[in-house]
């Protein structure tokens, strides 16, 4: 039995059942589970393996295809928000989860380049979810699905 298989068998992490759109709690649970699996069994530059997809899908009560689709949406949202935060003149108040701009032009140029980012005009991503996204998407493991 591989190290990954034995680790996955030892992890008894019950996940919430997911039907339709994920709640913020379900998103958080998914991201924390992914981070745990990656931390235990993957090195920088590796690719998330099919057995891990199946394990996470089983824990979250999702098919692998639905899991990958939900993760693609989370990753897209993470990239959009990270791109916004990287701009000069953007402030994110994590406590109140609000986004402010030094000048309206900062917002206009961002949204013209990233129309899907319009959702962040007033509010960001919930800070605990954003932190969990960083844990998953900045670990150097390909989980593109």
Chimera marker file (.cmm) of the C-alpha trace (Angstrom):
<marker_set name="trace">
<marker id="1" x="0.000" y="0.000" z="0.000" r="1" g="1" b="0" radius="0.5"/>
<marker id="2" x="1.412" y="3.429" z="-0.928" r="1" g="1" b="0" radius="0.5"/>
<marker id="3" x="2.108" y="6.111" z="1.654" r="1" g="1" b="0" radius="0.5"/>
<marker id="4" x="-0.730" y="8.160" z="0.187" r="1" g="1" b="0" radius="0.5"/>
<marker id="5" x="-3.189" y="5.263" z="0.445" r="1" g="1" b="0" radius="0.5"/>
<marker id="6" x="-2.284" y="4.511" z="4.042" r="1" g="1" b="0" radius="0.5"/>
<marker id="7" x="-2.521" y="8.200" z="4.963" r="1" g="1" b="0" radius="0.5"/>
<marker id="8" x="-5.898" y="8.551" z="3.294" r="1" g="1" b="0" radius="0.5"/>
<marker id="9" x="-7.230" y="5.492" z="5.095" r="1" g="1" b="0" radius="0.5"/>
<marker id="10" x="-6.090" y="6.923" z="8.434" r="1" g="1" b="0" radius="0.5"/>
<marker id="11" x="-7.841" y="10.244" z="7.820" r="1" g="1" b="0" radius="0.5"/>
<marker id="12" x="-11.405" y="10.023" z="9.081" r="1" g="1" b="0" radius="0.5"/>
<marker id="13" x="-12.640" y="13.425" z="8.038" r="1" g="1" b="0" radius="0.5"/>
<marker id="14" x="-16.412" y="13.480" z="7.588" r="1" g="1" b="0" radius="0.5"/>
<marker id="15" x="-17.424" y="16.130" z="5.108" r="1" g="1" b="0" radius="0.5"/>
<marker id="16" x="-20.758" y="17.839" z="4.664" r="1" g="1" b="0" radius="0.5"/>
<marker id="17" x="-23.154" y="16.640" z="1.990" r="1" g="1" b="0" radius="0.5"/>
<marker id="18" x="-23.110" y="19.048" z="-0.927" r="1" g="1" b="0" radius="0.5"/>
<marker id="19" x="-26.154" y="19.457" z="-3.162" r="1" g="1" b="0" radius="0.5"/>
<marker id="20" x="-26.296" y="22.490" z="-5.443" r="1" g="1" b="0" radius="0.5"/>
<marker id="21" x="-24.245" y="25.581" z="-4.605" r="1" g="1" b="0" radius="0.5"/>
<marker id="22" x="-21.813" y="25.219" z="-1.717" r="1" g="1" b="0" radius="0.5"/>
<marker id="23" x="-22.343" y="27.230" z="1.427" r="1" g="1" b="0" radius="0.5"/>
<marker id="24" x="-19.388" y="29.169" z="2.797" r="1" g="1" b="0" radius="0.5"/>
<marker id="25" x="-18.996" y="26.519" z="5.504" r="1" g="1" b="0" radius="0.5"/>
<marker id="26" x="-18.874" y="23.772" z="2.869" r="1" g="1" b="0" radius="0.5"/>
<marker id="27" x="-16.323" y="25.739" z="0.825" r="1" g="1" b="0" radius="0.5"/>
<marker id="28" x="-14.198" y="26.137" z="3.929" r="1" g="1" b="0" radius="0.5"/>
<marker id="29" x="-14.438" y="22.420" z="4.799" r="1" g="1" b="0" radius="0.5"/>
<marker id="30" x="-13.477" y="21.432" z="1.246" r="1" g="1" b="0" radius="0.5"/>
<marker id="31" x="-10.472" y="23.748" z="1.207" r="1" g="1" b="0" radius="0.5"/>
<marker id="32" x="-9.271" y="22.607" z="4.640" r="1" g="1" b="0" radius="0.5"/>
<marker id="33" x="-9.577" y="18.951" z="3.575" r="1" g="1" b="0" radius="0.5"/>
<marker id="34" x="-7.633" y="19.600" z="0.368" r="1" g="1" b="0" radius="0.5"/>
<marker id="35" x="-4.925" y="21.461" z="2.287" r="1" g="1" b="0" radius="0.5"/>
<marker id="36" x="-4.592" y="18.569" z="4.734" r="1" g="1" b="0" radius="0.5"/>
<marker id="37" x="-4.278" y="15.962" z="1.975" r="1" g="1" b="0" radius="0.5"/>
<marker id="38" x="-1.734" y="18.101" z="0.094" r="1" g="1" b="0" radius="0.5"/>
<marker id="39" x="0.289" y="18.827" z="3.231" r="1" g="1" b="0" radius="0.5"/>
<marker id="40" x="0.527" y="15.132" z="4.134" r="1" g="1" b="0" radius="0.5"/>
<marker id="41" x="1.210" y="13.526" z="0.770" r="1" g="1" b="0" radius="0.5"/>
<marker id="42" x="2.432" y="15.952" z="-1.868" r="1" g="1" b="0" radius="0.5"/>
<marker id="43" x="5.694" y="17.696" z="-2.670" r="1" g="1" b="0" radius="0.5"/>
<marker id="44" x="6.048" y="21.063" z="-4.388" r="1" g="1" b="0" radius="0.5"/>
<marker id="45" x="5.566" y="20.684" z="-8.147" r="1" g="1" b="0" radius="0.5"/>
<marker id="46" x="3.553" y="17.461" z="-7.988" r="1" g="1" b="0" radius="0.5"/>
<marker id="47" x="0.068" y="16.829" z="-9.370" r="1" g="1" b="0" radius="0.5"/>
<marker id="48" x="-3.000" y="15.872" z="-7.354" r="1" g="1" b="0" radius="0.5"/>
<marker id="49" x="-3.646" y="12.189" z="-8.104" r="1" g="1" b="0" radius="0.5"/>
<marker id="50" x="-6.898" y="10.464" z="-8.984" r="1" g="1" b="0" radius="0.5"/>
<marker id="51" x="-6.988" y="8.490" z="-5.730" r="1" g="1" b="0" radius="0.5"/>
<marker id="52" x="-6.861" y="11.768" z="-3.814" r="1" g="1" b="0" radius="0.5"/>
<marker id="53" x="-9.677" y="13.231" z="-5.927" r="1" g="1" b="0" radius="0.5"/>
<marker id="54" x="-11.776" y="10.164" z="-5.129" r="1" g="1" b="0" radius="0.5"/>
<marker id="55" x="-10.982" y="10.384" z="-1.407" r="1" g="1" b="0" radius="0.5"/>
<marker id="56" x="-11.898" y="14.075" z="-1.175" r="1" g="1" b="0" radius="0.5"/>
<marker id="57" x="-15.008" y="13.520" z="-3.297" r="1" g="1" b="0" radius="0.5"/>
<marker id="58" x="-16.118" y="10.695" z="-1.003" r="1" g="1" b="0" radius="0.5"/>
<marker id="59" x="-15.536" y="12.836" z="2.089" r="1" g="1" b="0" radius="0.5"/>
<marker id="60" x="-17.542" y="15.700" z="0.587" r="1" g="1" b="0" radius="0.5"/>
<marker id="61" x="-20.199" y="13.377" z="-0.883" r="1" g="1" b="0" radius="0.5"/>
<marker id="62" x="-19.473" y="14.618" z="-4.409" r="1" g="1" b="0" radius="0.5"/>
<marker id="63" x="-18.557" y="12.877" z="-7.633" r="1" g="1" b="0" radius="0.5"/>
<marker id="64" x="-15.022" y="13.610" z="-8.778" r="1" g="1" b="0" radius="0.5"/>
<marker id="65" x="-16.411" y="15.556" z="-11.756" r="1" g="1" b="0" radius="0.5"/>
<marker id="66" x="-18.573" y="17.800" z="-9.519" r="1" g="1" b="0" radius="0.5"/>
<marker id="67" x="-15.708" y="18.231" z="-7.058" r="1" g="1" b="0" radius="0.5"/>
<marker id="68" x="-13.371" y="19.370" z="-9.833" r="1" g="1" b="0" radius="0.5"/>
<marker id="69" x="-16.000" y="21.792" z="-11.160" r="1" g="1" b="0" radius="0.5"/>
<marker id="70" x="-16.536" y="23.317" z="-7.715" r="1" g="1" b="0" radius="0.5"/>
<marker id="71" x="-12.791" y="23.618" z="-7.202" r="1" g="1" b="0" radius="0.5"/>
<marker id="72" x="-12.334" y="25.325" z="-10.593" r="1" g="1" b="0" radius="0.5"/>
<marker id="73" x="-14.925" y="27.915" z="-9.510" r="1" g="1" b="0" radius="0.5"/>
<marker id="74" x="-13.156" y="28.492" z="-6.189" r="1" g="1" b="0" radius="0.5"/>
<marker id="75" x="-9.799" y="28.817" z="-7.942" r="1" g="1" b="0" radius="0.5"/>
<marker id="76" x="-11.226" y="31.326" z="-10.449" r="1" g="1" b="0" radius="0.5"/>
<marker id="77" x="-12.665" y="33.384" z="-7.588" r="1" g="1" b="0" radius="0.5"/>
<marker id="78" x="-9.330" y="33.220" z="-5.736" r="1" g="1" b="0" radius="0.5"/>
<marker id="79" x="-7.388" y="34.407" z="-8.795" r="1" g="1" b="0" radius="0.5"/>
<marker id="80" x="-9.793" y="37.270" z="-9.431" r="1" g="1" b="0" radius="0.5"/>
<marker id="81" x="-9.647" y="38.499" z="-5.843" r="1" g="1" b="0" radius="0.5"/>
<marker id="82" x="-5.866" y="38.048" z="-5.570" r="1" g="1" b="0" radius="0.5"/>
<marker id="83" x="-5.434" y="40.048" z="-8.769" r="1" g="1" b="0" radius="0.5"/>
<marker id="84" x="-7.541" y="42.831" z="-7.276" r="1" g="1" b="0" radius="0.5"/>
<marker id="85" x="-5.595" y="42.864" z="-3.997" r="1" g="1" b="0" radius="0.5"/>
<marker id="86" x="-2.288" y="43.060" z="-5.878" r="1" g="1" b="0" radius="0.5"/>
<marker id="87" x="-3.247" y="46.413" z="-7.409" r="1" g="1" b="0" radius="0.5"/>
<marker id="88" x="-2.005" y="49.675" z="-6.014" r="1" g="1" b="0" radius="0.5"/>
<marker id="89" x="-4.759" y="51.722" z="-4.446" r="1" g="1" b="0" radius="0.5"/>
<marker id="90" x="-6.818" y="48.775" z="-3.203" r="1" g="1" b="0" radius="0.5"/>
<marker id="91" x="-7.490" y="48.187" z="0.491" r="1" g="1" b="0" radius="0.5"/>
<marker id="92" x="-9.268" y="45.190" z="1.950" r="1" g="1" b="0" radius="0.5"/>
<marker id="93" x="-10.632" y="45.541" z="5.454" r="1" g="1" b="0" radius="0.5"/>
<marker id="94" x="-10.595" y="41.909" z="6.579" r="1" g="1" b="0" radius="0.5"/>
<marker id="95" x="-12.551" y="42.624" z="9.740" r="1" g="1" b="0" radius="0.5"/>
<marker id="96" x="-15.524" y="44.100" z="7.873" r="1" g="1" b="0" radius="0.5"/>
<marker id="97" x="-14.764" y="42.279" z="4.604" r="1" g="1" b="0" radius="0.5"/>
<marker id="98" x="-15.026" y="45.482" z="2.588" r="1" g="1" b="0" radius="0.5"/>
<marker id="99" x="-12.947" y="46.648" z="-0.345" r="1" g="1" b="0" radius="0.5"/>
<marker id="100" x="-12.034" y="50.308" z="-0.875" r="1" g="1" b="0" radius="0.5"/>
<marker id="101" x="-10.191" y="52.118" z="-3.669" r="1" g="1" b="0" radius="0.5"/>
<marker id="102" x="-7.975" y="55.184" z="-3.539" r="1" g="1" b="0" radius="0.5"/>
<marker id="103" x="-9.494" y="56.363" z="-6.814" r="1" g="1" b="0" radius="0.5"/>
<marker id="104" x="-12.475" y="55.134" z="-8.806" r="1" g="1" b="0" radius="0.5"/>
<marker id="105" x="-10.091" y="54.653" z="-11.747" r="1" g="1" b="0" radius="0.5"/>
<marker id="106" x="-8.418" y="51.779" z="-9.895" r="1" g="1" b="0" radius="0.5"/>
<marker id="107" x="-11.723" y="49.927" z="-9.794" r="1" g="1" b="0" radius="0.5"/>
<marker id="108" x="-12.660" y="50.799" z="-13.367" r="1" g="1" b="0" radius="0.5"/>
<marker id="109" x="-9.371" y="49.545" z="-14.824" r="1" g="1" b="0" radius="0.5"/>
<marker id="110" x="-9.597" y="46.318" z="-12.810" r="1" g="1" b="0" radius="0.5"/>
<marker id="111" x="-13.171" y="45.519" z="-13.793" r="1" g="1" b="0" radius="0.5"/>
<marker id="112" x="-12.497" y="46.312" z="-17.455" r="1" g="1" b="0" radius="0.5"/>
<marker id="113" x="-9.667" y="43.744" z="-17.422" r="1" g="1" b="0" radius="0.5"/>
<marker id="114" x="-11.569" y="41.287" z="-15.188" r="1" g="1" b="0" radius="0.5"/>
<marker id="115" x="-15.342" y="41.640" z="-15.741" r="1" g="1" b="0" radius="0.5"/>
<marker id="116" x="-16.089" y="38.630" z="-13.508" r="1" g="1" b="0" radius="0.5"/>
<marker id="117" x="-14.389" y="40.493" z="-10.662" r="1" g="1" b="0" radius="0.5"/>
<marker id="118" x="-17.320" y="42.899" z="-10.440" r="1" g="1" b="0" radius="0.5"/>
<marker id="119" x="-18.573" y="40.824" z="-7.493" r="1" g="1" b="0" radius="0.5"/>
<marker id="120" x="-15.782" y="42.328" z="-5.349" r="1" g="1" b="0" radius="0.5"/>
<marker id="121" x="-16.753" y="45.991" z="-5.751" r="1" g="1" b="0" radius="0.5"/>
<marker id="122" x="-17.951" y="46.286" z="-2.172" r="1" g="1" b="0" radius="0.5"/>
<marker id="123" x="-17.086" y="42.998" z="-0.457" r="1" g="1" b="0" radius="0.5"/>
<marker id="124" x="-14.205" y="40.578" z="-0.694" r="1" g="1" b="0" radius="0.5"/>
<marker id="125" x="-14.022" y="36.867" z="-0.053" r="1" g="1" b="0" radius="0.5"/>
<marker id="126" x="-14.751" y="35.866" z="3.532" r="1" g="1" b="0" radius="0.5"/>
<marker id="127" x="-11.293" y="36.053" z="5.191" r="1" g="1" b="0" radius="0.5"/>
<marker id="128" x="-11.248" y="32.493" z="6.568" r="1" g="1" b="0" radius="0.5"/>
<marker id="129" x="-12.140" y="31.158" z="3.116" r="1" g="1" b="0" radius="0.5"/>
<marker id="130" x="-9.512" y="33.347" z="1.444" r="1" g="1" b="0" radius="0.5"/>
<marker id="131" x="-6.884" y="32.095" z="3.917" r="1" g="1" b="0" radius="0.5"/>
<marker id="132" x="-7.916" y="28.494" z="3.185" r="1" g="1" b="0" radius="0.5"/>
<marker id="133" x="-7.698" y="29.241" z="-0.551" r="1" g="1" b="0" radius="0.5"/>
<marker id="134" x="-4.146" y="30.506" z="-0.040" r="1" g="1" b="0" radius="0.5"/>
<marker id="135" x="-3.330" y="27.288" z="1.830" r="1" g="1" b="0" radius="0.5"/>
<marker id="136" x="-4.493" y="25.196" z="-1.138" r="1" g="1" b="0" radius="0.5"/>
<marker id="137" x="-3.622" y="27.256" z="-4.192" r="1" g="1" b="0" radius="0.5"/>
<marker id="138" x="-0.181" y="28.438" z="-3.042" r="1" g="1" b="0" radius="0.5"/>
<marker id="139" x="1.211" y="25.022" z="-2.064" r="1" g="1" b="0" radius="0.5"/>
<marker id="140" x="2.747" y="24.398" z="-5.477" r="1" g="1" b="0" radius="0.5"/>
<marker id="141" x="0.640" y="21.313" z="-6.219" r="1" g="1" b="0" radius="0.5"/>
<marker id="142" x="-1.327" y="21.174" z="-9.453" r="1" g="1" b="0" radius="0.5"/>
<marker id="143" x="-4.986" y="20.600" z="-8.640" r="1" g="1" b="0" radius="0.5"/>
<marker id="144" x="-6.491" y="21.900" z="-11.837" r="1" g="1" b="0" radius="0.5"/>
<marker id="145" x="-8.632" y="18.844" z="-12.381" r="1" g="1" b="0" radius="0.5"/>
<link id1="1" id2="2" r="1" g="1" b="0" radius="0.2"/>
<link id1="2" id2="3" r="1" g="1" b="0" radius="0.2"/>
<link id1="3" id2="4" r="1" g="1" b="0" radius="0.2"/>
<link id1="4" id2="5" r="1" g="1" b="0" radius="0.2"/>
<link id1="5" id2="6" r="1" g="1" b="0" radius="0.2"/>
<link id1="6" id2="7" r="1" g="1" b="0" radius="0.2"/>
<link id1="7" id2="8" r="1" g="1" b="0" radius="0.2"/>
<link id1="8" id2="9" r="1" g="1" b="0" radius="0.2"/>
<link id1="9" id2="10" r="1" g="1" b="0" radius="0.2"/>
<link id1="10" id2="11" r="1" g="1" b="0" radius="0.2"/>
<link id1="11" id2="12" r="1" g="1" b="0" radius="0.2"/>
<link id1="12" id2="13" r="1" g="1" b="0" radius="0.2"/>
<link id1="13" id2="14" r="1" g="1" b="0" radius="0.2"/>
<link id1="14" id2="15" r="1" g="1" b="0" radius="0.2"/>
<link id1="15" id2="16" r="1" g="1" b="0" radius="0.2"/>
<link id1="16" id2="17" r="1" g="1" b="0" radius="0.2"/>
<link id1="17" id2="18" r="1" g="1" b="0" radius="0.2"/>
<link id1="18" id2="19" r="1" g="1" b="0" radius="0.2"/>
<link id1="19" id2="20" r="1" g="1" b="0" radius="0.2"/>
<link id1="20" id2="21" r="1" g="1" b="0" radius="0.2"/>
<link id1="21" id2="22" r="1" g="1" b="0" radius="0.2"/>
<link id1="22" id2="23" r="1" g="1" b="0" radius="0.2"/>
<link id1="23" id2="24" r="1" g="1" b="0" radius="0.2"/>
<link id1="24" id2="25" r="1" g="1" b="0" radius="0.2"/>
<link id1="25" id2="26" r="1" g="1" b="0" radius="0.2"/>
<link id1="26" id2="27" r="1" g="1" b="0" radius="0.2"/>
<link id1="27" id2="28" r="1" g="1" b="0" radius="0.2"/>
<link id1="28" id2="29" r="1" g="1" b="0" radius="0.2"/>
<link id1="29" id2="30" r="1" g="1" b="0" radius="0.2"/>
<link id1="30" id2="31" r="1" g="1" b="0" radius="0.2"/>
<link id1="31" id2="32" r="1" g="1" b="0" radius="0.2"/>
<link id1="32" id2="33" r="1" g="1" b="0" radius="0.2"/>
<link id1="33" id2="34" r="1" g="1" b="0" radius="0.2"/>
<link id1="34" id2="35" r="1" g="1" b="0" radius="0.2"/>
<link id1="35" id2="36" r="1" g="1" b="0" radius="0.2"/>
<link id1="36" id2="37" r="1" g="1" b="0" radius="0.2"/>
<link id1="37" id2="38" r="1" g="1" b="0" radius="0.2"/>
<link id1="38" id2="39" r="1" g="1" b="0" radius="0.2"/>
<link id1="39" id2="40" r="1" g="1" b="0" radius="0.2"/>
<link id1="40" id2="41" r="1" g="1" b="0" radius="0.2"/>
<link id1="41" id2="42" r="1" g="1" b="0" radius="0.2"/>
<link id1="42" id2="43" r="1" g="1" b="0" radius="0.2"/>
<link id1="43" id2="44" r="1" g="1" b="0" radius="0.2"/>
<link id1="44" id2="45" r="1" g="1" b="0" radius="0.2"/>
<link id1="45" id2="46" r="1" g="1" b="0" radius="0.2"/>
<link id1="46" id2="47" r="1" g="1" b="0" radius="0.2"/>
<link id1="47" id2="48" r="1" g="1" b="0" radius="0.2"/>
<link id1="48" id2="49" r="1" g="1" b="0" radius="0.2"/>
<link id1="49" id2="50" r="1" g="1" b="0" radius="0.2"/>
<link id1="50" id2="51" r="1" g="1" b="0" radius="0.2"/>
<link id1="51" id2="52" r="1" g="1" b="0" radius="0.2"/>
<link id1="52" id2="53" r="1" g="1" b="0" radius="0.2"/>
<link id1="53" id2="54" r="1" g="1" b="0" radius="0.2"/>
<link id1="54" id2="55" r="1" g="1" b="0" radius="0.2"/>
<link id1="55" id2="56" r="1" g="1" b="0" radius="0.2"/>
<link id1="56" id2="57" r="1" g="1" b="0" radius="0.2"/>
<link id1="57" id2="58" r="1" g="1" b="0" radius="0.2"/>
<link id1="58" id2="59" r="1" g="1" b="0" radius="0.2"/>
<link id1="59" id2="60" r="1" g="1" b="0" radius="0.2"/>
<link id1="60" id2="61" r="1" g="1" b="0" radius="0.2"/>
<link id1="61" id2="62" r="1" g="1" b="0" radius="0.2"/>
<link id1="62" id2="63" r="1" g="1" b="0" radius="0.2"/>
<link id1="63" id2="64" r="1" g="1" b="0" radius="0.2"/>
<link id1="64" id2="65" r="1" g="1" b="0" radius="0.2"/>
<link id1="65" id2="66" r="1" g="1" b="0" radius="0.2"/>
<link id1="66" id2="67" r="1" g="1" b="0" radius="0.2"/>
<link id1="67" id2="68" r="1" g="1" b="0" radius="0.2"/>
<link id1="68" id2="69" r="1" g="1" b="0" radius="0.2"/>
<link id1="69" id2="70" r="1" g="1" b="0" radius="0.2"/>
<link id1="70" id2="71" r="1" g="1" b="0" radius="0.2"/>
<link id1="71" id2="72" r="1" g="1" b="0" radius="0.2"/>
<link id1="72" id2="73" r="1" g="1" b="0" radius="0.2"/>
<link id1="73" id2="74" r="1" g="1" b="0" radius="0.2"/>
<link id1="74" id2="75" r="1" g="1" b="0" radius="0.2"/>
<link id1="75" id2="76" r="1" g="1" b="0" radius="0.2"/>
<link id1="76" id2="77" r="1" g="1" b="0" radius="0.2"/>
<link id1="77" id2="78" r="1" g="1" b="0" radius="0.2"/>
<link id1="78" id2="79" r="1" g="1" b="0" radius="0.2"/>
<link id1="79" id2="80" r="1" g="1" b="0" radius="0.2"/>
<link id1="80" id2="81" r="1" g="1" b="0" radius="0.2"/>
<link id1="81" id2="82" r="1" g="1" b="0" radius="0.2"/>
<link id1="82" id2="83" r="1" g="1" b="0" radius="0.2"/>
<link id1="83" id2="84" r="1" g="1" b="0" radius="0.2"/>
<link id1="84" id2="85" r="1" g="1" b="0" radius="0.2"/>
<link id1="85" id2="86" r="1" g="1" b="0" radius="0.2"/>
<link id1="86" id2="87" r="1" g="1" b="0" radius="0.2"/>
<link id1="87" id2="88" r="1" g="1" b="0" radius="0.2"/>
<link id1="88" id2="89" r="1" g="1" b="0" radius="0.2"/>
<link id1="89" id2="90" r="1" g="1" b="0" radius="0.2"/>
<link id1="90" id2="91" r="1" g="1" b="0" radius="0.2"/>
<link id1="91" id2="92" r="1" g="1" b="0" radius="0.2"/>
<link id1="92" id2="93" r="1" g="1" b="0" radius="0.2"/>
<link id1="93" id2="94" r="1" g="1" b="0" radius="0.2"/>
<link id1="94" id2="95" r="1" g="1" b="0" radius="0.2"/>
<link id1="95" id2="96" r="1" g="1" b="0" radius="0.2"/>
<link id1="96" id2="97" r="1" g="1" b="0" radius="0.2"/>
<link id1="97" id2="98" r="1" g="1" b="0" radius="0.2"/>
<link id1="98" id2="99" r="1" g="1" b="0" radius="0.2"/>
<link id1="99" id2="100" r="1" g="1" b="0" radius="0.2"/>
<link id1="100" id2="101" r="1" g="1" b="0" radius="0.2"/>
<link id1="101" id2="102" r="1" g="1" b="0" radius="0.2"/>
<link id1="102" id2="103" r="1" g="1" b="0" radius="0.2"/>
<link id1="103" id2="104" r="1" g="1" b="0" radius="0.2"/>
<link id1="104" id2="105" r="1" g="1" b="0" radius="0.2"/>
<link id1="105" id2="106" r="1" g="1" b="0" radius="0.2"/>
<link id1="106" id2="107" r="1" g="1" b="0" radius="0.2"/>
<link id1="107" id2="108" r="1" g="1" b="0" radius="0.2"/>
<link id1="108" id2="109" r="1" g="1" b="0" radius="0.2"/>
<link id1="109" id2="110" r="1" g="1" b="0" radius="0.2"/>
<link id1="110" id2="111" r="1" g="1" b="0" radius="0.2"/>
<link id1="111" id2="112" r="1" g="1" b="0" radius="0.2"/>
<link id1="112" id2="113" r="1" g="1" b="0" radius="0.2"/>
<link id1="113" id2="114" r="1" g="1" b="0" radius="0.2"/>
<link id1="114" id2="115" r="1" g="1" b="0" radius="0.2"/>
<link id1="115" id2="116" r="1" g="1" b="0" radius="0.2"/>
<link id1="116" id2="117" r="1" g="1" b="0" radius="0.2"/>
<link id1="117" id2="118" r="1" g="1" b="0" radius="0.2"/>
<link id1="118" id2="119" r="1" g="1" b="0" radius="0.2"/>
<link id1="119" id2="120" r="1" g="1" b="0" radius="0.2"/>
<link id1="120" id2="121" r="1" g="1" b="0" radius="0.2"/>
<link id1="121" id2="122" r="1" g="1" b="0" radius="0.2"/>
<link id1="122" id2="123" r="1" g="1" b="0" radius="0.2"/>
<link id1="123" id2="124" r="1" g="1" b="0" radius="0.2"/>
<link id1="124" id2="125" r="1" g="1" b="0" radius="0.2"/>
<link id1="125" id2="126" r="1" g="1" b="0" radius="0.2"/>
<link id1="126" id2="127" r="1" g="1" b="0" radius="0.2"/>
<link id1="127" id2="128" r="1" g="1" b="0" radius="0.2"/>
<link id1="128" id2="129" r="1" g="1" b="0" radius="0.2"/>
<link id1="129" id2="130" r="1" g="1" b="0" radius="0.2"/>
<link id1="130" id2="131" r="1" g="1" b="0" radius="0.2"/>
<link id1="131" id2="132" r="1" g="1" b="0" radius="0.2"/>
<link id1="132" id2="133" r="1" g="1" b="0" radius="0.2"/>
<link id1="133" id2="134" r="1" g="1" b="0" radius="0.2"/>
<link id1="134" id2="135" r="1" g="1" b="0" radius="0.2"/>
<link id1="135" id2="136" r="1" g="1" b="0" radius="0.2"/>
<link id1="136" id2="137" r="1" g="1" b="0" radius="0.2"/>
<link id1="137" id2="138" r="1" g="1" b="0" radius="0.2"/>
<link id1="138" id2="139" r="1" g="1" b="0" radius="0.2"/>
<link id1="139" id2="140" r="1" g="1" b="0" radius="0.2"/>
<link id1="140" id2="141" r="1" g="1" b="0" radius="0.2"/>
<link id1="141" id2="142" r="1" g="1" b="0" radius="0.2"/>
<link id1="142" id2="143" r="1" g="1" b="0" radius="0.2"/>
<link id1="143" id2="144" r="1" g="1" b="0" radius="0.2"/>
<link id1="144" id2="145" r="1" g="1" b="0" radius="0.2"/>
</marker_set>
